[in-house]
Amino acid sequence: KNQYDEKLAAAYARHARPAVAASGAHAAIIDDLPDLQRALNELGHPSGEPDGMMGPQTAGAIAAFQRFAGLGETGKDSAMLRSLVQTALRVRRAVQVAA
């Protein structure tokens, strides 16, 4: 199976949405895997192209963020991880605005 439907949906999502959904100067909403990938990229944890696919590069970026945050390194996506990444992204953007 070549996963054509999944790749097509990921490509559509990648091009149909802004970098990370935002309202206000430093809001960040992480609803799906492409949002998480974009946020990790912005935070300096390269996850590759935000394609919505959980590959080794995304898992490595998640593990790098978990290490940075002092968490156990699982390399797995979770609601708690998304919340922490979302918070880190908001703080980063707020600091950039204040600078």
SULUR-V486037 format. One record per residue. N is the residue number from 1. RES is the residue in one letter. SS is DSSP state (2 for helix, 1 for strand, 0 for the rest). D_CENTER is the distance of its C-alpha to the mean C-alpha in Angstrom with 2 decimals. Layout:
# SULUR-V486037
n: [N/N]
res: [RES/RES]
ss: [SS/SS]
d_center: [D_CENTER/D_CENTER]
This chain:
# SULUR-V486037
n: [1/2/3/4/5/6/7/8/9/10/11/12/13/14/15/16/17/18/19/20/21/22/23/24/25/26/27/28/29/30/31/32/33/34/35/36/37/38/39/40/41/42/43/44/45/46/47/48/49/50/51/52/53/54/55/56/57/58/59/60/61/62/63/64/65/66/67/68/69/70/71/72/73/74/75/76/77/78/79/80/81/82/83/84/85/86/87/88/89/90/91/92/93/94/95/96/97/98/99]
res: [K/N/Q/Y/D/E/K/L/A/A/A/Y/A/R/H/A/R/P/A/V/A/A/S/G/A/H/A/A/I/I/D/D/L/P/D/L/Q/R/A/L/N/E/L/G/H/P/S/G/E/P/D/G/M/M/G/P/Q/T/A/G/A/I/A/A/F/Q/R/F/A/G/L/G/E/T/G/K/D/S/A/M/L/R/S/L/V/Q/T/A/L/R/V/R/R/A/V/Q/V/A/A]
ss: [0/0/0/2/2/2/2/2/2/2/2/2/2/2/2/2/0/0/0/0/0/0/0/0/0/0/0/0/0/0/0/0/2/2/2/2/2/2/2/2/2/2/0/0/0/0/0/0/0/0/0/0/0/0/0/2/2/2/2/2/2/2/2/2/2/2/2/2/0/0/0/0/0/0/0/0/0/0/2/2/2/2/2/2/2/2/2/2/2/2/2/2/2/2/2/2/2/2/0]
d_center: [26.54/24.43/21.70/22.48/21.58/18.06/17.57/19.21/17.14/13.84/15.59/16.78/13.49/12.12/15.33/16.09/13.36/12.70/9.75/8.27/11.15/13.40/16.93/18.60/18.06/15.09/13.81/10.21/9.83/6.97/9.29/8.13/6.41/6.16/4.63/1.82/3.03/4.33/3.62/4.34/6.77/8.11/8.74/10.61/9.15/9.50/7.83/10.18/10.48/7.84/10.61/9.63/11.57/11.13/13.06/14.17/11.92/8.68/10.96/12.14/9.00/8.57/12.31/12.34/10.30/12.66/15.56/14.85/14.78/17.92/16.80/18.03/16.16/15.59/12.59/12.08/9.66/11.49/11.98/12.81/9.75/7.63/10.56/10.68/7.27/8.31/11.67/10.96/9.42/12.52/14.79/13.81/14.46/17.60/18.89/18.52/20.42/23.01/23.63]
